[in-house]
Amino acid sequence: MSNDRALPLLEDGSTLSALRVDGLRALRMKKPVELRRLMLLVGRNGIGKSTFARVFPLLRQSAQDKKREPLLWWEQDEVDFGSFSEAVRRGADRITLSFEFTGKDETKSTVSTVLIASDNVSRIEQVQFLEAENRLTLHYGPNGRPVRLEGSAEGFDFVVGEEPAPPWLLPSFDVDKNTLFGFPPRFRTSFFTKLAQSSLDGSSPDIDNHVLEEATLILRRYLRRRRIEQLIQILKRKTPTAASRLGGADQRIPTLLRQATEEPSFKQRLRLVTFCEDTLNDLSIAEDLIDQVAIRTAYIGPFRAVPERTYRPQGVAIEELDPGGANLTMFLSALTFEERDDLDAYLRESLGFAIKLEQVGGHYALQVVLDDTSYNLLDVGFGYSQMLPVAVQLWASSRVLSTSREKISHSTIVIEQPELHLHPHQQVLMARALGKLAAADEGPVQIIETHSDHLVGEIGMMVAHGQLPRERVGVLYFEPHPESGTSVRMATFDDDGVLQNWPAGFLSP
């Protein structure tokens, strides 16, 4: 992981480091954009900022429900893309989502899925894995099964069905229509078993399943550790102890494997099988990692709930804020006293006010505390009611709260227009809260869609004053594509807080 960017870690120690979305509504992205701890999305209305921001809550709602297609295009009180036919860019016929992961050793790999229309829903057309010069693409047919496997590994290209790729390298399974990559639960390849079976077939009339399984384990052990040459050298010695040195008990196995390795193409097949098995398993693992990102996403939309004078208590468990903040009062009531004190300190320090709950005739009243005087939320101006869900979500996103069943913090927080109904002074305070969270050692990736030049300018001031590392911030600006749709570019701050690669007058009329 890059210390400069300090992206949130996933369970395997990797990070989601870049994202590409192409064909979703107006978006045309040919290259991924790197993710930073604070991503500011700017551009004119209707240009595609919200589309990009809502990819994360789209993944979240898709991970929570069983469905007939890879993505759940709309969910009540969440994000609404309609359907695949409404979500795909006009003039296009497919949507591509690409995710770049950076491992603990800084190795980068990119996984992609391509969705097309099929019987009034969508289906996966192909998935792809890229790592350095290596590539593997798996194509799915309309029948829901893999139909083609092609790639490039260790300097040569291959297509399953053509030499040197054996036909059994094409995996055989029914596509899971409920997933982004199509792999069924607990997916495992069996290429090493098929390699051993095809290599040993005919070598001896009394080969049984036990011998085959043992030979397979030996092949897998050596190939996974990239020790093919060591395996071949042991087999060439033709000694009685070869079986024990290989880790096997059956004395016939070294002879059988030696006969197999003497075939001219065997070594190349070994490498090819290793690459395909490892890569398809990596794709399956990547699906789990994307699910981790999805379920750890928080979302505050552009339409926040209108405040009420009192709120009737509910006996439901509130784990997190809903996108409109309608359950804010119930969320606050579920916090422990220690958590409420911590939130109170955060709000006073960051935004200059506090909140408290009062019980009024069996109902809750949400009070805003200004200069030690309490006012009902309904009586202090609309801006406070619009700012509160954002502020509380920022506070909650870097903590593991008592209300959370999973006991994990958020990896991504998406906020649309945090400056909604705010005076410029409050917009500056909001920017500082965003910047402070991004400057912390650990915390979520913040995807912030905004029209506020005060917010963008204050982030630049924080960079200039050394309060926020410039490597932690990226400004994505959305502009019309020369042909059709919308393209996305990254602008960054220099050490003086001045935006680089920035079109003049972009936030001006």
C-alpha positions as CSV (number, residue, x, y, z in Angstrom):
1,M,0.0,0.0,0.0
2,S,1.2,3.5,-0.8
3,N,1.7,5.4,2.5
4,D,1.1,8.7,0.6
5,R,-2.3,7.7,-0.5
6,A,-3.1,5.6,2.6
7,L,-6.0,3.7,1.0
8,P,-8.1,1.5,3.2
9,L,-7.0,-2.1,3.4
10,L,-9.1,-5.1,2.4
11,E,-9.0,-8.5,4.1
12,D,-6.1,-9.8,2.0
13,G,-4.0,-6.6,2.7
14,S,-4.6,-5.2,-0.8
15,T,-6.3,-1.9,-1.7
16,L,-8.7,-0.8,-4.4
17,S,-6.5,1.7,-6.1
18,A,-8.2,2.7,-9.4
19,L,-11.6,2.5,-11.1
20,R,-12.8,2.7,-14.6
21,V,-16.5,3.0,-15.7
22,D,-17.3,3.0,-19.4
23,G,-20.7,3.0,-21.0
24,L,-22.7,3.7,-17.9
25,R,-25.0,6.6,-18.9
26,A,-22.8,9.3,-20.4
27,L,-19.5,8.0,-19.1
28,R,-16.7,7.2,-21.5
29,M,-13.5,6.1,-19.7
30,K,-10.8,4.3,-21.6
31,K,-8.4,4.3,-18.6
32,P,-8.9,3.8,-14.9
33,V,-8.6,6.9,-12.6
34,E,-6.5,6.4,-9.5
35,L,-8.4,6.6,-6.2
36,R,-7.2,8.8,-3.4
37,R,-8.4,9.4,0.1
38,L,-10.4,12.5,-1.0
39,M,-11.8,12.6,-4.5
40,L,-13.7,15.8,-5.5
41,L,-16.0,15.4,-8.5
42,V,-16.7,18.6,-10.4
43,G,-18.4,19.6,-13.6
44,R,-21.6,21.1,-15.1
45,N,-25.0,19.6,-14.4
46,G,-25.9,16.5,-16.2
47,I,-22.4,15.7,-17.2
48,G,-21.9,12.4,-15.2
49,K,-20.5,13.3,-11.8
50,S,-23.3,11.6,-9.9
51,T,-23.2,8.6,-12.2
52,F,-19.5,8.0,-11.3
53,A,-20.2,8.6,-7.6
54,R,-23.2,6.3,-7.5
55,V,-21.2,3.3,-8.8
56,F,-20.2,2.5,-5.2
57,P,-23.7,2.6,-3.7
58,L,-24.8,0.6,-6.8
59,L,-22.3,-2.1,-5.9
60,R,-23.5,-1.9,-2.3
61,Q,-27.2,-2.5,-3.1
62,S,-26.2,-5.2,-5.6
63,A,-24.2,-7.1,-2.9
64,Q,-27.2,-7.1,-0.5
65,D,-29.8,-8.9,-2.5
66,K,-30.4,-11.9,-4.7
67,K,-31.1,-10.8,-8.2
68,R,-31.5,-12.0,-11.8
69,E,-28.5,-10.1,-13.2
70,P,-25.1,-8.9,-12.0
71,L,-26.2,-5.5,-10.8
72,L,-29.4,-4.4,-9.0
73,W,-30.1,-1.3,-11.0
74,W,-32.5,0.3,-8.6
75,E,-33.4,-0.1,-4.9
76,Q,-36.0,1.7,-2.9
77,D,-34.5,4.7,-1.1
78,E,-31.1,3.9,-2.6
79,V,-29.7,4.7,-6.1
80,D,-31.9,4.3,-9.2
81,F,-30.4,3.6,-12.7
82,G,-33.7,2.1,-13.9
83,S,-32.6,-0.9,-15.9
84,F,-29.7,-1.9,-18.0
85,S,-31.3,-0.5,-21.1
86,E,-31.8,2.8,-19.3
87,A,-28.3,2.8,-17.8
88,V,-26.2,2.0,-20.9
89,R,-24.9,5.0,-22.8
90,R,-26.9,6.0,-25.8
91,G,-25.4,4.5,-28.9
92,A,-23.5,1.9,-26.8
93,D,-24.4,-1.7,-26.2
94,R,-22.2,-2.6,-23.2
95,I,-21.1,-1.4,-19.8
96,T,-17.6,-2.0,-18.6
97,L,-16.5,-1.9,-14.9
98,S,-12.7,-2.2,-14.2
99,F,-11.1,-2.4,-10.8
100,E,-7.4,-2.1,-10.1
101,F,-6.0,-3.7,-6.9
102,T,-2.6,-3.0,-5.4
103,G,-1.2,-5.9,-3.3
104,K,1.0,-5.7,-0.2
105,D,4.0,-6.0,-2.5
106,E,2.8,-3.1,-4.6
107,T,2.0,-5.4,-7.5
108,K,-1.0,-4.1,-9.5
109,S,-3.6,-6.2,-11.1
110,T,-6.8,-5.1,-12.9
111,V,-10.0,-7.1,-13.2
112,S,-12.9,-6.1,-15.6
113,T,-16.4,-7.3,-16.4
114,V,-18.4,-6.4,-19.5
115,L,-22.2,-6.4,-19.3
116,I,-24.6,-6.6,-22.3
117,A,-28.3,-6.9,-22.7
118,S,-30.0,-10.3,-22.6
119,D,-33.7,-11.1,-22.4
120,N,-34.7,-7.8,-20.8
121,V,-32.0,-8.0,-18.2
122,S,-28.2,-7.9,-18.5
123,R,-25.6,-10.7,-18.5
124,I,-21.8,-11.0,-18.4
125,E,-20.2,-11.1,-21.8
126,Q,-16.6,-11.4,-20.7
127,V,-14.3,-11.0,-17.7
128,Q,-10.6,-10.1,-17.8
129,F,-7.5,-10.2,-15.6
130,L,-4.4,-8.0,-16.3
131,E,-1.1,-8.1,-14.4
132,A,1.9,-6.5,-16.0
133,E,2.3,-8.2,-19.4
134,N,0.0,-11.1,-18.6
135,R,-3.6,-11.2,-19.6
136,L,-6.5,-13.7,-19.4
137,T,-10.0,-13.1,-20.9
138,L,-12.9,-15.5,-20.3
139,H,-15.9,-15.2,-22.6
140,Y,-19.4,-16.3,-21.7
141,G,-22.0,-17.5,-24.1
142,P,-25.8,-16.8,-24.1
143,N,-26.3,-20.3,-22.5
144,G,-24.6,-19.1,-19.4
145,R,-21.4,-21.2,-19.7
146,P,-17.8,-20.3,-20.6
147,V,-17.2,-20.6,-24.4
148,R,-13.7,-19.2,-25.0
149,L,-10.5,-18.6,-23.0
150,E,-7.7,-16.5,-24.4
151,G,-4.7,-14.7,-23.1
152,S,-1.0,-13.9,-23.0
153,A,1.4,-15.4,-20.5
154,E,5.2,-15.5,-20.2
155,G,5.7,-14.1,-23.7
156,F,3.3,-16.1,-25.8
157,D,-0.4,-15.8,-26.7
158,F,-2.8,-18.6,-26.5
159,V,-6.4,-19.5,-27.3
160,V,-8.0,-22.6,-25.7
161,G,-8.6,-25.2,-28.4
162,E,-5.3,-24.2,-30.2
163,E,-1.9,-25.6,-29.4
164,P,-0.2,-25.3,-26.9
165,A,-3.4,-24.7,-24.9
166,P,-5.2,-28.0,-24.2
167,P,-9.0,-27.9,-24.7
168,W,-9.7,-28.9,-21.1
169,L,-8.3,-25.5,-20.0
170,L,-11.7,-24.1,-20.7
171,P,-13.5,-24.2,-17.3
172,S,-16.8,-25.9,-17.1
173,F,-19.5,-24.4,-14.8
174,D,-22.8,-22.6,-15.0
175,V,-22.4,-18.8,-14.7
176,D,-23.7,-17.3,-11.4
177,K,-26.0,-14.6,-12.8
178,N,-26.0,-13.0,-9.4
179,T,-22.3,-11.9,-9.5
180,L,-20.1,-9.5,-11.4
181,F,-17.7,-12.1,-12.7
182,G,-19.9,-15.1,-13.0
183,F,-18.0,-17.5,-10.8
184,P,-20.2,-19.7,-8.6
185,P,-19.7,-19.8,-4.8
186,R,-16.6,-21.7,-3.7
187,F,-15.3,-21.8,-7.3
188,R,-12.2,-24.0,-7.8
189,T,-10.5,-25.0,-11.0
190,S,-9.3,-28.6,-11.6
191,F,-6.7,-28.0,-14.2
192,F,-3.9,-29.7,-12.3
193,T,-6.0,-32.9,-12.0
194,K,-6.7,-32.8,-15.7
195,L,-3.1,-32.2,-16.5
196,A,-2.0,-35.1,-14.4
197,Q,-4.7,-37.3,-15.9
198,S,-3.9,-36.3,-19.5
199,S,-0.2,-36.7,-18.9
200,L,-0.3,-40.1,-17.2
201,D,-3.1,-41.6,-19.3
202,G,-1.8,-44.7,-21.0
203,S,1.5,-44.7,-19.1
204,S,0.5,-47.7,-16.9
205,P,-2.6,-49.9,-17.0
206,D,-3.0,-49.9,-13.2
207,I,-3.2,-46.2,-12.5
208,D,-5.9,-45.7,-10.0
209,N,-7.5,-42.6,-8.5
210,H,-5.1,-42.6,-5.5
211,V,-2.1,-42.4,-7.8
212,L,-3.7,-39.7,-9.8
213,E,-4.6,-37.6,-6.7
214,E,-1.0,-37.9,-5.3
215,A,0.5,-37.0,-8.6
216,T,-1.8,-34.0,-8.8
217,L,-0.8,-32.8,-5.4
218,I,2.9,-33.0,-6.3
219,L,2.4,-31.0,-9.5
220,R,0.4,-28.4,-7.7
221,R,2.9,-28.1,-4.8
222,Y,5.8,-27.5,-7.1
223,L,4.1,-25.3,-9.7
224,R,2.4,-23.0,-7.2
225,R,5.9,-22.3,-5.8
226,R,7.3,-21.8,-9.4
227,R,9.7,-24.7,-8.8
228,I,9.2,-26.5,-12.1
229,E,13.0,-27.0,-12.8
230,Q,13.5,-28.5,-9.3
231,L,10.7,-30.9,-10.0
232,I,12.2,-32.0,-13.3
233,Q,15.7,-32.4,-11.8
234,I,14.4,-34.7,-9.0
235,L,12.6,-36.8,-11.6
236,K,15.7,-37.2,-13.8
237,R,17.7,-38.8,-11.0
238,K,15.6,-42.0,-11.1
239,T,16.5,-42.8,-7.5
240,P,14.4,-45.0,-5.2
241,T,14.0,-42.0,-2.8
242,A,12.5,-39.8,-5.5
243,A,9.0,-40.5,-4.3
244,S,9.7,-39.5,-0.7
245,R,11.7,-36.4,-1.9
246,L,8.7,-35.3,-3.9
247,G,6.5,-35.8,-0.9
248,G,4.7,-38.8,-2.2
249,A,4.5,-42.4,-1.0
250,D,3.8,-44.4,-4.2
251,Q,7.1,-45.5,-5.9
252,R,5.4,-45.5,-9.3
253,I,4.7,-41.8,-9.3
254,P,8.3,-40.6,-10.1
255,T,8.5,-42.9,-13.1
256,L,5.1,-41.8,-14.4
257,L,5.8,-38.1,-13.9
258,R,9.3,-38.5,-15.5
259,Q,7.7,-40.0,-18.6
260,A,5.3,-37.1,-18.8
261,T,8.0,-34.5,-18.4
262,E,10.0,-36.0,-21.3
263,E,7.3,-34.8,-23.7
264,P,8.6,-31.7,-25.6
265,S,5.6,-29.5,-24.8
266,F,5.1,-30.6,-21.1
267,K,7.1,-27.7,-19.5
268,Q,5.2,-25.1,-21.5
269,R,1.9,-26.8,-20.6
270,L,2.9,-26.7,-16.9
271,R,3.4,-23.0,-17.1
272,L,0.2,-22.4,-19.0
273,V,-1.8,-24.5,-16.6
274,T,-0.3,-22.7,-13.6
275,F,-1.1,-19.3,-15.1
276,C,-4.7,-20.2,-16.0
277,E,-5.4,-21.8,-12.6
278,D,-3.9,-19.0,-10.6
279,T,-5.5,-16.3,-12.7
280,L,-9.0,-17.7,-12.7
281,N,-8.8,-18.2,-8.9
282,D,-7.5,-14.6,-8.6
283,L,-10.6,-13.4,-10.5
284,S,-12.8,-15.3,-8.1
285,I,-11.0,-13.7,-5.2
286,A,-11.4,-10.3,-6.8
287,E,-15.1,-10.8,-6.8
288,D,-15.0,-11.3,-3.0
289,L,-12.8,-8.1,-2.6
290,I,-15.3,-6.0,-4.6
291,D,-18.1,-7.3,-2.3
292,Q,-16.0,-6.2,0.7
293,V,-15.8,-2.7,-0.8
294,A,-19.5,-2.8,-1.6
295,I,-20.7,-3.7,1.9
296,R,-18.3,-1.2,3.5
297,T,-19.7,1.7,1.5
298,A,-21.7,4.5,3.0
299,Y,-23.8,6.9,0.9
300,I,-25.4,10.3,1.5
301,G,-27.5,11.4,-1.5
302,P,-28.4,14.9,-2.7
303,F,-31.9,15.0,-1.1
304,R,-31.8,15.1,2.7
305,A,-34.9,14.6,4.8
306,V,-37.0,17.6,5.8
307,P,-36.7,18.0,9.6
308,E,-39.6,17.4,12.0
309,R,-40.3,18.9,15.3
310,T,-40.5,15.5,17.0
311,Y,-39.8,11.9,16.0
312,R,-41.7,8.8,17.1
313,P,-39.4,6.1,18.5
314,Q,-39.0,2.8,16.6
315,G,-37.9,-0.5,18.0
316,V,-35.8,-1.4,14.9
317,A,-32.0,-1.9,14.9
318,I,-30.3,1.1,13.1
319,E,-26.8,0.1,11.9
320,E,-26.2,3.1,9.7
321,L,-27.7,6.3,8.2
322,D,-29.9,6.0,5.2
323,P,-28.9,8.0,2.1
324,G,-31.4,10.8,3.0
325,G,-30.7,10.9,6.7
326,A,-34.4,10.2,7.5
327,N,-33.3,7.8,10.3
328,L,-30.8,10.2,11.8
329,T,-32.7,10.6,15.1
330,M,-33.1,6.8,15.6
331,F,-29.4,6.3,14.6
332,L,-28.4,8.8,17.3
333,S,-30.7,7.2,19.9
334,A,-29.0,3.9,19.3
335,L,-25.5,5.2,20.2
336,T,-23.9,4.6,23.5
337,F,-23.4,7.6,25.9
338,E,-19.6,7.5,25.1
339,E,-20.3,7.6,21.4
340,R,-22.6,10.5,21.8
341,D,-20.0,12.4,23.8
342,D,-17.4,11.7,21.1
343,L,-19.8,12.9,18.4
344,D,-20.6,16.0,20.4
345,A,-16.9,16.8,20.6
346,Y,-16.4,16.2,16.9
347,L,-19.2,18.5,15.9
348,R,-18.1,21.3,18.2
349,E,-14.5,21.1,16.9
350,S,-15.3,20.7,13.2
351,L,-18.5,22.7,12.6
352,G,-19.1,24.8,15.7
353,F,-22.3,23.3,17.1
354,A,-23.5,20.3,18.9
355,I,-26.7,18.2,18.9
356,K,-28.7,16.5,21.7
357,L,-31.8,14.4,21.9
358,E,-34.6,15.3,24.2
359,Q,-37.6,13.2,25.1
360,V,-40.9,15.1,24.7
361,G,-44.1,13.2,25.6
362,G,-42.7,9.8,24.4
363,H,-41.2,11.3,21.3
364,Y,-37.7,12.5,20.5
365,A,-36.8,16.1,19.7
366,L,-33.5,16.8,17.9
367,Q,-31.9,19.9,19.4
368,V,-29.1,22.0,17.9
369,V,-26.8,23.6,20.5
370,L,-25.4,27.0,19.6
371,D,-23.5,29.0,22.2
372,D,-24.8,26.7,25.0
373,T,-28.4,27.4,23.9
374,S,-30.6,24.6,22.5
375,Y,-32.9,25.1,19.6
376,N,-35.2,22.6,17.9
377,L,-33.7,21.6,14.5
378,L,-36.8,22.9,12.8
379,D,-36.1,26.4,14.1
380,V,-32.5,27.0,13.2
381,G,-32.6,27.2,9.4
382,F,-32.7,24.5,6.8
383,G,-29.0,24.3,6.3
384,Y,-28.4,22.6,9.7
385,S,-30.8,19.8,8.8
386,Q,-29.0,19.3,5.5
387,M,-25.5,19.4,7.0
388,L,-26.2,17.1,10.0
389,P,-26.5,13.7,8.1
390,V,-23.2,14.6,6.3
391,A,-21.4,15.5,9.5
392,V,-22.6,12.5,11.4
393,Q,-21.7,10.2,8.5
394,L,-18.2,11.6,8.3
395,W,-17.8,11.0,12.1
396,A,-19.2,7.5,11.8
397,S,-17.2,6.4,8.8
398,S,-13.8,6.2,10.5
399,R,-15.1,4.4,13.6
400,V,-16.5,0.9,14.4
401,L,-19.7,1.7,16.3
402,S,-21.7,-0.3,18.7
403,T,-24.6,-0.2,16.2
404,S,-22.6,-2.2,13.6
405,R,-23.1,-5.9,13.4
406,E,-20.1,-6.5,11.2
407,K,-17.8,-4.6,13.4
408,I,-15.9,-3.0,10.5
409,S,-15.3,0.5,9.5
410,H,-16.2,1.9,6.1
411,S,-13.8,1.7,3.2
412,T,-15.7,4.2,1.0
413,I,-18.0,7.1,1.7
414,V,-20.0,8.8,-1.1
415,I,-21.5,12.2,-0.5
416,E,-23.4,14.2,-3.1
417,Q,-23.4,18.0,-2.6
418,P,-22.3,18.3,1.0
419,E,-22.6,22.0,0.6
420,L,-26.3,21.9,0.0
421,H,-28.1,25.0,1.5
422,L,-24.9,26.0,3.3
423,H,-23.5,29.5,3.7
424,P,-19.9,29.9,2.3
425,H,-18.6,29.9,5.8
426,Q,-20.2,26.5,6.6
427,Q,-18.9,25.2,3.2
428,V,-15.4,26.1,4.3
429,L,-15.9,24.3,7.6
430,M,-17.3,21.3,5.8
431,A,-14.2,21.2,3.5
432,R,-12.0,21.2,6.6
433,A,-13.9,18.3,8.0
434,L,-13.4,16.4,4.7
435,G,-9.7,17.3,4.6
436,K,-9.1,16.3,8.2
437,L,-10.6,12.9,7.6
438,A,-8.4,12.4,4.5
439,A,-5.3,13.5,6.4
440,A,-5.8,10.9,9.1
441,D,-3.5,7.8,9.1
442,E,-6.5,5.6,8.4
443,G,-10.0,6.2,7.0
444,P,-12.3,5.7,4.0
445,V,-11.9,6.9,0.4
446,Q,-14.3,9.9,0.2
447,I,-16.1,10.4,-3.1
448,I,-17.5,14.0,-3.0
449,E,-19.6,15.4,-5.8
450,T,-19.7,19.2,-5.5
451,H,-20.4,22.5,-7.2
452,S,-18.7,24.5,-4.4
453,D,-15.7,26.6,-5.4
454,H,-15.4,27.5,-1.7
455,L,-15.0,23.8,-0.8
456,V,-12.4,23.1,-3.5
457,G,-10.5,26.3,-2.7
458,E,-10.4,25.4,1.0
459,I,-9.0,22.0,0.3
460,G,-6.2,23.7,-1.7
461,M,-5.5,26.0,1.3
462,M,-5.2,22.9,3.6
463,V,-2.6,21.5,1.2
464,A,-0.7,24.8,1.0
465,H,-0.6,25.0,4.9
466,G,0.7,21.4,5.2
467,Q,-2.6,20.2,6.8
468,L,-3.4,17.7,4.1
469,P,-0.8,15.8,1.9
470,R,-1.4,16.7,-1.7
471,E,-1.0,13.0,-2.6
472,R,-4.2,12.3,-0.6
473,V,-6.4,14.5,-2.9
474,G,-7.6,14.2,-6.5
475,V,-10.0,16.4,-8.4
476,L,-11.9,14.6,-11.1
477,Y,-13.4,17.0,-13.7
478,F,-16.1,15.8,-16.1
479,E,-16.3,17.4,-19.6
480,P,-18.0,16.5,-22.9
481,H,-16.3,13.8,-24.9
482,P,-15.2,15.0,-28.4
483,E,-17.4,12.3,-30.0
484,S,-20.2,11.6,-27.5
485,G,-20.7,11.1,-23.8
486,T,-18.4,12.4,-21.0
487,S,-14.7,12.0,-20.4
488,V,-13.0,12.2,-17.0
489,R,-9.7,13.8,-16.1
490,M,-7.7,14.0,-12.9
491,A,-6.4,17.3,-11.6
492,T,-4.0,17.5,-8.6
493,F,-2.8,20.1,-6.2
494,D,0.9,21.2,-6.1
495,D,2.7,22.0,-2.8
496,D,1.3,25.5,-2.9
497,G,-2.3,24.2,-3.1
498,V,-2.6,25.3,-6.8
499,L,-4.6,23.0,-9.1
500,Q,-2.5,21.5,-11.9
501,N,-4.0,20.3,-15.2
502,W,-7.0,22.4,-14.6
503,P,-9.1,24.2,-17.3
504,A,-9.3,27.9,-16.7
505,G,-12.7,29.1,-15.6
506,F,-14.0,25.7,-15.0
507,L,-16.1,26.7,-12.0
508,S,-17.1,30.0,-13.5
509,P,-20.2,30.8,-15.7
